[in-house]
Amino acid sequence: MQGLRIRLRPDEIECEKLNGAYRDLSYLLGVEAVLLLHETYRGQTLSLPVELFDRTFLAEKIADEYNGHNIKQLATRYAYSEKWIRKILKEHNKI
């Protein structure tokens, strides 16, 4: 029964009937998105990084937002240490 693939339309599926993480994801994303995730990644273990954005993108954003006096605010906003913010700003020749 493990290899059986059931073909149901998203509107025929109740979130409560889904298994574990699929149920949780269906509440967040909707059944249609969960079906796509299942079809694409079925059987694989997914590990999601803590950081949502690419570090290069963040570094450029931080360098653009630096006004000469807001290291602490940038560190708080982007959840990085002031030391890391200073390092980024140094690499971008901002300080």
CYANA upper distance limits for C-alpha pairs under 8 A (distance plus 0.5 A):
  8 LEU  CA     12 GLU  CA      6.74
  8 LEU  CA     13 ILE  CA      7.58
  9 ARG  CA     13 ILE  CA      7.50
 10 PRO  CA     31 VAL  CA      6.30
 10 PRO  CA     32 GLU  CA      5.98
 10 PRO  CA     35 LEU  CA      8.21
 13 ILE  CA     17 LYS  CA      7.78
 13 ILE  CA     31 VAL  CA      7.71
 14 GLU  CA     18 LEU  CA      7.80
 14 GLU  CA     31 VAL  CA      8.40
 15 CYS  CA     23 ARG  CA      5.95
 15 CYS  CA     26 SER  CA      6.38
 15 CYS  CA     27 TYR  CA      7.21
 15 CYS  CA     31 VAL  CA      7.29
 16 GLU  CA     23 ARG  CA      6.76
 17 LYS  CA     23 ARG  CA      7.83
 18 LEU  CA     22 TYR  CA      6.34
 18 LEU  CA     23 ARG  CA      5.30
 19 ASN  CA     23 ARG  CA      6.12
 20 GLY  CA     24 ASP  CA      7.16
 21 ALA  CA     25 LEU  CA      6.52
 22 TYR  CA     26 SER  CA      6.46
 22 TYR  CA     34 VAL  CA      6.92
 23 ARG  CA     27 TYR  CA      7.06
 24 ASP  CA     28 LEU  CA      7.13
 25 LEU  CA     29 LEU  CA      6.24
 25 LEU  CA     30 GLY  CA      7.67
 25 LEU  CA     34 VAL  CA      6.99
 26 SER  CA     30 GLY  CA      4.88
 26 SER  CA     31 VAL  CA      5.35
 26 SER  CA     32 GLU  CA      8.49
 26 SER  CA     33 ALA  CA      7.89
 26 SER  CA     34 VAL  CA      6.24
 27 TYR  CA     31 VAL  CA      8.20
 29 LEU  CA     33 ALA  CA      6.47
 29 LEU  CA     34 VAL  CA      7.49
 30 GLY  CA     34 VAL  CA      7.01
 31 VAL  CA     35 LEU  CA      6.66
 32 GLU  CA     36 LEU  CA      6.91
 33 ALA  CA     37 LEU  CA      6.72
 34 VAL  CA     38 HIS  CA      6.52
 35 LEU  CA     39 GLU  CA      6.57
 36 LEU  CA     40 THR  CA      6.55
 37 LEU  CA     41 TYR  CA      6.27
 37 LEU  CA     42 ARG  CA      7.86
 38 HIS  CA     42 ARG  CA      5.28
 41 TYR  CA     45 THR  CA      8.49
 53 PHE  CA     57 PHE  CA      7.41
 53 PHE  CA     58 LEU  CA      7.20
 54 ASP  CA     58 LEU  CA      6.90
 55 ARG  CA     59 ALA  CA      6.45
 56 THR  CA     60 GLU  CA      6.80
 57 PHE  CA     61 LYS  CA      6.71
 58 LEU  CA     62 ILE  CA      6.50
 59 ALA  CA     63 ALA  CA      6.63
 59 ALA  CA     88 ILE  CA      6.48
 59 ALA  CA     89 LEU  CA      8.43
 60 GLU  CA     64 ASP  CA      6.62
 61 LYS  CA     65 GLU  CA      6.65
 62 ILE  CA     66 TYR  CA      6.58
 62 ILE  CA     74 LEU  CA      7.37
 62 ILE  CA     85 ILE  CA      8.07
 62 ILE  CA     88 ILE  CA      8.27
 62 ILE  CA     89 LEU  CA      8.12
 63 ALA  CA     88 ILE  CA      7.73
 63 ALA  CA     89 LEU  CA      6.27
 63 ALA  CA     92 HIS  CA      7.08
 63 ALA  CA     94 LYS  CA      7.42
 65 GLU  CA     74 LEU  CA      8.47
 66 TYR  CA     70 ASN  CA      6.72
 66 TYR  CA     71 ILE  CA      7.65
 66 TYR  CA     74 LEU  CA      8.16
 66 TYR  CA     89 LEU  CA      8.48
 66 TYR  CA     94 LYS  CA      8.34
 68 GLY  CA     95 ILE  CA      8.43
 70 ASN  CA     74 LEU  CA      6.67
 71 ILE  CA     75 ALA  CA      6.63
 71 ILE  CA     82 GLU  CA      6.78
 71 ILE  CA     85 ILE  CA      7.11
 71 ILE  CA     86 ARG  CA      7.74
 72 LYS  CA     76 THR  CA      6.75
 72 LYS  CA     82 GLU  CA      6.60
 73 GLN  CA     77 ARG  CA      6.49
 74 LEU  CA     78 TYR  CA      6.52
 74 LEU  CA     82 GLU  CA      8.47
 74 LEU  CA     85 ILE  CA      7.81
 75 ALA  CA     79 ALA  CA      6.05
 75 ALA  CA     80 TYR  CA      5.40
 75 ALA  CA     81 SER  CA      5.99
 75 ALA  CA     82 GLU  CA      5.83
 75 ALA  CA     85 ILE  CA      6.79
 76 THR  CA     80 TYR  CA      7.27
 76 THR  CA     81 SER  CA      8.38
 80 TYR  CA     84 TRP  CA      6.92
 80 TYR  CA     85 ILE  CA      7.43
 81 SER  CA     85 ILE  CA      6.91
 82 GLU  CA     86 ARG  CA      6.61
 83 LYS  CA     87 LYS  CA      6.74
 84 TRP  CA     88 ILE  CA      6.75
 85 ILE  CA     89 LEU  CA      6.67
 86 ARG  CA     90 LYS  CA      6.52
 86 ARG  CA     95 ILE  CA      8.12
 87 LYS  CA     91 GLU  CA      6.74
 88 ILE  CA     92 HIS  CA      6.79
 89 LEU  CA     93 ASN  CA      6.62
 89 LEU  CA     94 LYS  CA      5.48
 89 LEU  CA     95 ILE  CA      6.39
 90 LYS  CA     94 LYS  CA      6.25
 90 LYS  CA     95 ILE  CA      5.74
